[in-house]
Amino acid sequence: SVTSSLTTMTMGSLCSVLSIVFAIVCVAVGAPGPYSVKTGTYRLPASQDNLILDDRLTEIWAEVYYPKNIITSVAKFPLVVFLHGNHATCGYFLSDGTRNDVDCSYTDSGTCPSRYVVAPNHEGYRYVGKPLASYGYIVVSINANRGITCGSGVSGDWGLNLARGRLVLRHLALWSAWSKTGGAPSSLGFNPLGKVNFLQVGLMGHSRGGEGMRAALAQYRDAGSPWKALIGNMNIRAVFEVGPVDGQTSRTLNAYSVASVILLPSCDGDVSDLQGMHVFDRQFLKIGSRPYFPKGTILVNGAMHNFYNTEWQQPDSFSCTGTPLLPSSLGKSVAQQKTLTGTLIPFMRAYVGPGNGGLGTLFDPSYSIPASLASVSFYARNHLRDPLQTSGTIQLVESFSQATGQSDGGRTNKKSNVVVTHTSAHYEHDPSVRVAQLSWTGSGTGKYFEVALGTPTIPFLDFTNYRTLSFRLAVYCTGQVCASNIDNSPDMDLHIRLAQGSILSTAVQLSSVATVRRPVDDHSILETIDLAVELFQGVDLSLISGVRFVFDVTPNGQVDIAHITRDVEGPQALPVPLTIPRPVRLEQRTRNDISGISTSIRVKNMIPEESNTFAGTFQGSDGVELMFNSTVRFPVTDSFPMLTVGSKSFTTARLAVDTYSISFVLTHDEIMSLDDKDTPSIQIGSENVWMFAPMHP
């Protein structure tokens, strides 16, 4: 049989067969394109640019990768811009050759202390920028060190991500001018006059750079935006984000009307609540007809935050429950780099430039993960082919917006031997996401939850013209679900049926279409499951009254179900095993090796109060500042530091340039609400917590 034959093949030969038989695109991680690549730079003197920030100096500085033949070509090339996140701007070298970035002097002064060097934060994406350029792209990697990276926030923009967006737009304005009239510095290595296709622009942002890229998109589109006149007609077609933050500005920044993918590191020790999931979640609030703009997320198990930038050479995570960290050495993880080259490059090639739409199937969970990525890690994906519509191609049929027991359409759901609660999704998700949270003990056909479709007046939906039924599923650590680390085997299984009144369709087993694995590091996040409607036999598809979830496989479980949709296009589920053995198994390591460790539970690094002091209160320009000192430096992160005093938490903070002190800004009313006998603590990321004695014992 086809199935039995495929199981004996190597991963490479399997990929070749699937490419021919099922039109699947096999992405070779790191494979170069047809063009040789050159590198250029440009760096302008620091200045106060009021369109970026009106209270400090900023700098225009970038490294550029481009095809060597651009000099002689008459074609225009698509443009992709990279932006790094928040990090220290000065560092010193350790005995092993890695650099420890712990100082922020360059941000304000443009210089670093003695024996320190400027952190070249923008150079950390060469490993993906050069291969992308080899496919015919101009790739610009921006340095945001001066004034922004590790800089103090401003009202409405405490993470300076709106400012990051404006910095990106300033670079794009320069490129527009160079493309139209020339004048680029010779350090660039070529003359961009007539070479840039501004109708084919892509953006990639890491961490705060992710929200910064959404800020660039929004501020270019704003009514009355000055950037439209400076840049001219520009079509940003795609935004790719790596471990992004969300909600650090006064604006809600979305990725509407562009192709969007969010890469989420499962072991992120900085943005540990995986805020990027919010961006995808909010897509379900956008109803309307648009051209083809797919949205997605891809969770990379074992990946941490820092090692997607090769210049961020100290780990942000030392443990990860449920999976080992991806292997690394001397501040870099080649394995982790492969997961970015193997996703970002296909994404940009699919949606920016001449168009290779088939490459976008990488982000569709009804397609198998390419062998070159599957050999590195395990993944979980979300996907929405197109924006939701009130009628037409994709419709949301249930969002669990009503009280427990009621469907969106006002009908009564059915259940048997299952505990059901309509509630908010797990903490990683946007507050707008509602789920049916289901739990059960034992297993059997008598344990089920059936979502009622239609309305009391018309108690059914017509699925005749729809080819896909989709829903999002999250798994919790209950029973034996988390008894071992993730592997090729599913950790959660159940059956799905369609109901026509009391008549039930044939059952579709979840594990036949998806491998749903245990949560990693307490991330019970939703992933998309696609089912071909044609799999449900024995019912009249024009009279479907419900979707039934039957908990007859995995005993003792808890799951969330969200966003049940139907689509006129069909899924591309393959008739091949979903649990093909991986040729390389992730290596287990010990606590003494920070490049990856065996898993048990996450252990935070507690800095005791003997190392820390409360320095007092000071009246600042925008509130009262509480200053804390430590002999252990506070790291520069993309997530906000959090001060907790009793039951109250605060995140508006300023970090001293030497990173030994941090101040939190509180209003007068917030100060008065504190009990000075409570013990303060400061948490930064998921690993480090500083403990303090009471501020006034």
Residue pairs with C-beta under 8 A, 6 or more apart in sequence:
2 575
2 576
3 575
3 576
3 577
6 14
6 17
6 576
6 577
6 580
7 577
7 580
9 17
10 583
11 371
11 374
11 375
11 580
11 582
11 583
12 371
14 371
14 576
14 580
15 24
15 26
15 370
15 371
15 372
16 26
18 24
18 26
18 368
18 574
18 576
19 25
19 26
22 572
22 574
23 358
24 361
24 367
24 368
24 572
24 574
25 346
25 358
25 359
25 361
25 362
25 370
26 370
26 371
26 372
27 342
27 345
27 346
27 359
27 362
27 370
27 372
27 373
28 370
28 372
29 338
29 341
29 342
29 370
29 372
29 373
29 376
30 131
30 338
30 341
30 342
31 131
32 131
32 134
33 131
33 133
33 134
33 135
33 136
34 134
34 135
34 136
35 67
35 68
35 69
35 133
35 134
35 135
35 136
36 67
36 68
36 69
36 134
37 65
37 66
37 67
37 68
37 130
37 133
37 134
38 65
38 66
38 67
38 68
38 189
38 190
39 63
39 64
39 65
39 126
39 130
39 189
40 63
40 64
40 66
40 187
40 188
40 189
40 190
41 61
41 62
41 63
41 64
41 187
41 188
42 60
42 61
42 62
42 64
42 184
42 185
42 187
42 188
43 59
43 60
43 61
43 62
43 187
44 59
44 60
44 61
45 59
46 57
46 58
46 59
46 110
46 146
46 147
47 57
47 58
47 59
48 54
48 56
48 57
48 58
49 58
49 170
51 166
51 169
51 170
51 226
52 58
52 147
52 163
52 166
52 167
52 170
53 147
53 148
53 154
53 160
53 163
53 166
55 154
56 108
56 147
56 151
57 110
57 146
57 147
58 146
58 147
58 148
58 163
58 167
59 110
59 143
59 145
59 146
59 147
60 170
60 171
60 174
61 122
61 142
61 143
61 145
61 146
62 122
62 140
62 141
62 142
62 143
62 171
63 122
63 123
63 126
63 129
63 140
63 141
63 143
64 138
64 139
64 140
64 141
64 188
64 189
65 126
65 129
65 130
65 132
65 133
65 138
65 139
65 141
66 77
66 133
66 137
66 138
66 139
66 189
66 190
67 73
67 77
67 133
67 134
67 136
67 137
70 77
70 138
70 190
70 195
71 190
71 191
73 195
76 194
76 195
76 196
76 197
77 136
77 137
77 138
77 195
77 196
77 197
78 136
78 137
78 138
78 197
78 200
78 201
78 202
78 352
78 353
79 137
79 138
79 140
79 172
79 175
79 196
79 197
79 198
79 200
79 201
79 202
80 132
80 137
80 138
80 139
80 140
80 201
80 202
80 203
80 204
80 348
80 352
81 139
81 140
81 141
81 142
81 168
81 171
81 172
81 201
81 202
81 203
81 204
81 213
82 122
82 125
82 129
82 139
82 140
82 141
82 142
82 204
82 205
82 206
82 209
83 141
83 142
83 144
83 164
83 167
83 168
83 203
83 204
83 205
83 206
83 209
83 212
83 213
84 121
84 122
84 124
84 125
84 141
84 142
84 143
84 144
84 149
84 206
84 207
84 209
84 309
85 205
85 206
85 207
85 208
85 209
85 210
85 243
85 245
85 309
85 638
86 149
86 150
86 159
86 207
86 208
86 636
86 637
86 638
87 101
87 119
87 121
87 149
87 150
87 309
87 312
87 636
88 101
88 102
88 103
88 104
88 119
88 150
88 635
88 636
88 659
89 101
89 103
89 104
89 105
89 106
89 107
89 112
89 118
89 119
89 121
89 145
89 146
89 149
89 150
90 101
90 102
90 103
90 104
90 105
90 106
90 112
90 113
90 116
90 117
90 118
90 119
91 99
91 100
91 101
91 102
91 103
91 116
91 117
91 119
92 99
92 100
92 102
92 115
92 116
92 117
93 99
93 100
93 117
94 100
96 330
97 330
98 313
98 314
98 330
98 331
99 117
99 119
99 311
99 313
99 331
100 313
100 314
101 119
101 311
101 312
101 313
101 314
101 636
102 633
102 635
102 636
102 659
103 112
103 113
103 116
103 657
103 658
103 659
104 149
104 150
104 151
104 636
104 655
104 656
104 657
104 658
104 659
105 111
105 112
105 113
105 116
105 657
105 658
106 112
106 118
106 119
106 145
106 146
107 145
107 146
107 147
107 148
107 149
107 150
107 151
107 657
108 147
108 151
108 657
110 146
112 118
118 145
119 145
119 311
120 143
120 311
121 143
121 144
121 145
121 149
121 309
121 311
121 312
122 141
122 142
122 143
122 144
123 141
123 310
123 311
124 308
124 309
124 310
124 311
124 312
125 141
125 204
125 206
125 309
125 310
126 141
126 310
127 310
127 337
127 340
127 341
128 337
128 340
128 341
128 344
128 345
129 139
129 141
130 139
131 341
131 345
132 139
132 344
132 345
132 348
133 139
135 345
135 349
135 353
136 353
136 354
137 348
137 352
137 353
138 192
138 195
138 196
140 171
140 175
142 167
142 168
142 171
144 164
144 167
144 209
144 212
147 163
148 160
148 163
148 164
148 167
150 636
150 655
150 657
151 160
152 654
153 159
153 160
153 652
153 654
154 160
154 163
155 622
156 162
156 249
156 250
156 251
157 163
157 248
157 249
157 250
158 248
158 249
158 640
158 651
158 652
159 208
159 211
159 245
159 248
159 249
159 638
159 640
160 208
161 208
161 211
161 212
161 215
161 245
161 248
161 249
161 253
162 215
162 219
162 249
162 251
164 205
164 208
164 209
164 211
164 212
164 213
164 215
164 216
165 212
165 213
165 214
165 215
165 216
165 217
165 218
165 219
166 215
166 216
166 219
166 227
167 212
168 203
168 212
168 213
168 216
169 216
169 219
169 220
169 227
169 230
169 231
172 201
172 216
172 227
172 231
172 234
173 227
173 230
173 231
175 192
175 196
176 196
176 198
176 230
176 231
176 232
176 234
177 183
178 184
178 191
178 192
178 193
178 196
179 192
179 193
179 194
179 195
179 196
179 198
180 193
180 232
181 193
182 191
182 192
182 193
184 190
184 191
184 192
184 193
197 353
198 231
198 232
198 233
198 234
198 235
199 233
199 234
199 235
200 235
200 237
200 352
200 353
201 234
201 235
201 236
201 237
201 352
202 236
202 237
202 238
202 239
202 240
202 348
202 351
202 352
203 213
203 216
203 217
203 236
203 238
203 239
203 240
204 213
204 239
204 240
204 241
204 242
204 344
204 348
205 211
205 212
205 213
205 214
205 239
205 240
205 241
205 242
205 244
206 241
206 242
206 243
206 244
206 308
206 309
207 242
207 243
207 244
207 245
207 270
207 271
207 305
207 638
208 244
208 245
208 248
208 638
209 241
209 244
210 241
210 242
210 243
210 244
210 245
210 262
210 276
211 241
211 244
211 245
211 246
211 248
211 249
211 253
213 239
213 241
214 239
214 241
214 244
214 253
214 254
214 255
214 279
215 249
215 251
215 253
216 236
217 236
217 239
217 253
217 255
217 258
218 251
218 253
218 254
219 225
219 227
220 227
220 228
220 231
220 234
220 236
236 258
237 258
237 259
237 351
237 352
238 258
238 259
238 260
238 347
238 348
238 351
238 352
239 255
239 258
239 259
239 260
240 260
240 261
240 263
240 343
240 344
240 347
240 348
241 255
241 260
241 261
241 262
241 263
241 276
241 279
242 263
242 265
242 308
242 340
243 263
243 264
243 265
243 268
243 270
243 271
243 274
243 276
243 305
243 308
243 638
244 262
244 271
244 275
244 276
244 279
245 271
245 275
245 276
245 638
245 639
246 253
246 275
246 276
246 278
246 279
247 275
247 278
248 640
252 282
254 279
254 282
254 283
254 286
255 279
255 283
255 295
256 283
256 286
256 387
257 290
257 293
258 293
259 293
259 294
259 295
259 347
259 350
259 351
259 360
260 279
260 280
260 283
260 293
260 294
260 295
260 296
261 295
261 296
261 297
261 298
261 343
261 347
261 363
262 276
262 277
262 279
262 280
262 296
262 297
262 298
263 276
263 297
263 298
263 300
263 308
263 339
263 340
263 343
263 344
264 274
264 276
264 277
264 297
264 298
264 299
264 300
264 525
265 300
265 303
265 304
265 305
265 308
265 336
266 299
266 300
266 301
266 302
266 303
266 320
266 323
266 520
266 521
266 523
267 301
267 302
267 303
267 304
267 317
267 320
267 323
267 325
267 520
267 521
268 274
268 303
268 304
268 305
268 316
268 317
268 686
269 304
269 305
269 315
269 316
269 317
269 318
269 685
269 686
269 687
270 305
270 306
270 316
270 637
270 638
270 639
270 685
270 686
271 305
271 638
271 639
272 521
272 639
272 685
272 686
273 427
273 428
273 639
274 299
274 428
274 523
274 525
275 428
275 639
276 297
277 297
277 428
277 429
277 430
277 525
278 429
278 430
280 295
280 296
280 297
280 382
280 384
281 425
281 429
281 430
281 432
281 433
282 430
282 432
283 295
283 384
283 387
283 388
284 384
284 388
284 396
284 399
284 432
284 433
284 563
285 432
286 387
286 388
287 387
287 388
287 389
287 390
288 387
288 389
289 387
289 389
289 392
290 386
290 387
292 385
292 386
293 386
293 387
294 360
294 363
294 364
294 383
294 384
294 385
294 386
295 382
295 383
295 384
296 363
296 364
296 381
296 382
296 383
296 384
297 381
297 382
298 343
298 363
298 379
298 380
298 381
299 379
299 380
299 381
299 523
299 525
299 527
300 336
300 339
300 377
300 379
301 322
301 323
301 377
301 378
301 379
301 380
301 486
301 517
301 520
302 320
302 323
302 324
302 325
302 326
302 335
302 336
302 377
302 378
302 586
302 596
303 325
303 326
303 333
303 336
303 339
303 377
304 315
304 316
304 317
304 320
304 325
304 326
304 333
304 336
305 316
305 317
305 638
306 312
306 313
306 314
306 315
306 316
307 315
307 326
307 328
307 331
307 332
307 333
307 336
307 337
308 336
308 337
308 340
310 331
310 332
310 337
312 331
313 330
313 331
313 332
314 331
315 325
315 328
315 331
315 594
315 595
316 635
316 637
316 685
316 687
317 325
317 686
317 687
318 591
318 594
318 597
318 603
318 605
318 687
319 325
319 597
319 599
319 600
319 601
319 602
319 603
320 520
320 521
320 597
320 599
320 602
321 520
321 521
321 522
321 599
321 600
321 601
321 602
322 482
322 485
322 486
322 518
322 519
322 520
322 521
322 599
323 378
323 485
323 486
323 520
323 586
323 599
324 485
324 586
324 587
324 588
324 589
324 596
324 597
324 598
324 599
325 589
325 595
325 596
325 597
326 333
326 335
326 336
326 339
326 376
326 377
326 586
326 596
327 333
327 334
327 335
327 586
327 587
327 589
327 595
327 596
328 334
328 335
328 336
328 595
328 596
329 595
333 595
335 376
335 377
338 372
338 373
338 376
339 373
339 376
339 377
342 370
342 372
342 373
342 376
343 362
343 363
343 373
346 356
346 359
346 360
346 362
347 359
347 360
347 362
347 363
349 356
349 359
350 356
350 357
350 358
350 359
350 360
351 357
351 360
361 367
361 572
362 369
362 370
362 373
363 381
363 383
364 381
364 383
364 385
364 530
364 571
364 572
365 381
365 382
365 383
365 514
365 527
365 528
365 529
365 530
366 513
366 530
366 571
366 572
366 573
367 572
367 574
368 374
368 574
368 576
368 578
369 379
373 379
374 580
374 582
375 582
375 583
375 584
376 584
377 586
378 486
378 487
378 488
378 517
380 517
380 525
380 527
381 527
381 528
382 472
382 526
382 527
382 528
383 528
383 530
384 394
384 528
384 565
385 394
385 567
385 569
386 393
386 394
387 394
388 394
388 395
388 396
388 565
389 395
392 568
393 567
393 568
393 569
394 565
394 566
394 567
394 568
395 565
395 566
396 563
396 564
396 565
397 408
397 453
397 461
397 564
397 565
397 566
398 407
398 408
398 451
398 453
398 547
398 563
398 564
399 408
399 434
399 562
399 563
399 564
400 408
400 422
400 434
400 435
400 436
400 561
400 562
401 408
401 434
402 408
402 410
402 422
403 422
404 420
404 421
404 422
405 412
405 413
405 420
405 422
406 412
406 413
407 413
407 451
407 452
407 453
409 452
409 453
409 454
409 455
409 456
410 455
410 456
411 452
411 453
411 454
411 455
411 456
411 459
412 452
413 420
413 449
413 450
413 451
413 452
413 546
414 448
414 449
414 450
414 452
414 546
414 548
415 448
415 449
415 450
416 446
416 447
416 448
417 440
417 442
417 444
417 446
417 447
417 448
418 438
418 439
418 440
418 447
418 448
418 449
418 551
419 438
419 439
419 440
420 436
420 437
420 438
420 449
421 436
421 437
422 434
422 435
422 436
422 437
423 434
423 435
423 437
424 431
424 433
424 434
424 435
425 433
425 434
425 435
425 474
425 526
425 560
425 562
426 474
426 523
426 524
426 525
426 526
426 560
428 523
428 525
429 525
429 526
433 526
433 562
433 563
434 562
435 474
435 526
435 560
435 561
435 562
436 449
436 451
436 560
436 561
436 562
437 558
437 559
437 560
438 449
438 549
438 551
438 558
438 559
438 560
438 561
439 478
439 557
439 558
439 559
440 447
440 551
440 556
440 557
440 558
441 555
441 556
442 555
442 556
443 551
443 552
443 553
443 554
443 555
443 556
444 551
444 552
445 550
445 552
447 550
447 551
447 552
448 548
448 549
448 550
448 551
449 548
449 549
449 551
449 561
450 499
450 546
450 547
450 548
450 549
451 546
451 547
451 548
451 549
451 564
452 459
452 545
452 546
453 459
453 460
453 461
453 544
453 545
453 546
453 547
454 460
454 461
454 545
459 545
460 500
460 542
460 543
460 544
460 545
461 544
461 566
462 541
462 542
462 543
462 544
463 469
463 498
463 533
463 541
463 542
463 544
463 566
464 541
464 542
465 568
466 533
466 566
466 567
466 568
467 532
467 533
467 534
467 567
467 568
467 569
467 570
467 571
468 530
468 531
468 532
468 533
468 566
468 567
468 568
468 569
468 570
468 571
469 496
469 498
469 530
469 531
469 533
469 536
469 547
469 564
469 565
469 566
470 528
470 529
470 530
470 531
470 563
470 564
470 565
470 566
470 567
470 571
471 528
471 529
471 547
471 561
471 562
471 563
471 564
471 565
472 526
472 527
472 528
472 529
472 560
472 561
472 562
472 563
473 492
473 510
473 516
473 526
473 527
473 529
473 559
473 560
473 561
473 562
474 519
474 524
474 525
474 526
474 527
474 559
474 560
474 562
475 481
475 491
475 492
475 516
475 517
475 518
475 519
475 524
475 557
475 558
475 559
476 519
476 524
476 557
476 558
476 559
476 560
477 518
477 519
477 522
477 524
478 556
478 557
478 558
479 554
479 555
479 556
479 557
480 555
480 556
481 491
481 492
481 518
481 554
481 557
482 491
482 518
482 519
485 599
486 517
486 518
486 520
488 515
488 579
488 580
488 581
488 582
489 515
489 579
490 510
490 511
490 514
490 515
490 516
490 517
490 579
491 516
491 517
491 518
491 554
492 510
492 516
492 517
492 518
492 554
492 557
492 559
493 509
493 510
493 511
493 516
493 553
493 554
494 509
494 510
494 549
494 550
494 551
494 552
494 553
494 554
494 559
495 507
495 508
495 509
495 510
495 549
495 550
495 552
495 553
496 507
496 508
496 510
496 531
496 547
496 548
496 549
496 550
497 504
497 505
497 506
497 507
497 508
497 536
497 547
497 548
497 550
498 504
498 505
498 536
498 539
498 541
498 544
498 546
498 547
498 548
499 505
499 539
499 544
499 545
499 546
499 547
499 548
500 539
500 540
500 543
500 544
500 545
501 543
501 545
503 538
503 539
504 538
504 539
504 548
505 536
505 537
505 538
505 539
506 535
506 536
506 537
506 538
507 550
508 531
508 535
508 536
509 553
510 516
510 529
510 553
511 553
511 578
512 578
513 529
513 530
513 531
513 571
513 573
513 578
514 527
514 529
514 530
514 578
515 578
515 579
516 527
516 529
519 525
521 602
522 602
524 560
526 560
526 562
526 563
530 571
530 573
531 571
531 573
532 570
532 571
532 573
533 541
533 566
533 570
534 570
547 564
549 561
551 557
586 596
587 596
588 598
589 595
589 596
589 597
589 598
590 597
590 598
591 597
591 598
602 686
602 687
604 683
604 686
604 687
604 688
604 689
605 687
605 688
605 689
606 689
606 691
607 630
607 632
607 688
607 689
607 690
607 691
608 691
609 691
609 692
609 693
611 630
611 631
611 632
611 690
612 628
612 629
612 630
612 631
612 632
612 690
612 691
612 692
613 628
613 629
613 630
613 692
614 626
614 627
614 628
614 629
614 680
614 692
614 693
614 695
615 627
615 628
615 629
615 661
616 626
616 627
617 624
617 625
617 626
617 627
617 671
618 624
618 625
618 627
618 663
619 625
620 663
620 665
622 665
623 652
623 665
623 666
623 667
623 668
624 665
624 666
624 667
624 668
624 670
624 671
625 654
625 663
625 664
625 665
625 666
626 643
626 663
626 664
626 666
626 671
626 695
627 661
627 662
627 663
628 643
628 661
628 662
628 663
628 664
628 680
628 682
628 690
628 692
629 660
629 661
630 660
630 661
630 690
631 660
632 690
633 658
633 659
633 660
634 641
634 655
634 659
634 660
634 661
634 662
634 682
634 684
634 690
635 659
635 684
635 685
635 688
636 655
636 659
637 684
637 685
639 684
639 685
640 651
640 652
640 653
641 651
641 653
641 655
641 662
641 664
641 682
641 683
641 684
642 649
642 650
642 651
642 682
642 683
642 684
643 649
643 650
643 651
643 653
643 664
643 680
643 681
643 682
644 650
644 680
644 681
644 682
644 683
645 674
645 675
645 678
645 679
645 680
645 695
646 674
646 675
646 678
648 670
648 673
648 674
650 664
650 665
650 666
650 670
651 664
652 664
652 665
652 666
653 662
653 663
653 664
653 665
654 662
654 663
654 665
655 661
655 662
656 662
656 663
662 682
674 695
676 694
676 695
676 696
677 694
677 696
677 697
678 694
679 691
679 692
679 693
679 694
680 692
680 694
680 695
681 689
681 690
681 691
681 692
682 689
682 690
682 692
683 689
683 690
684 690
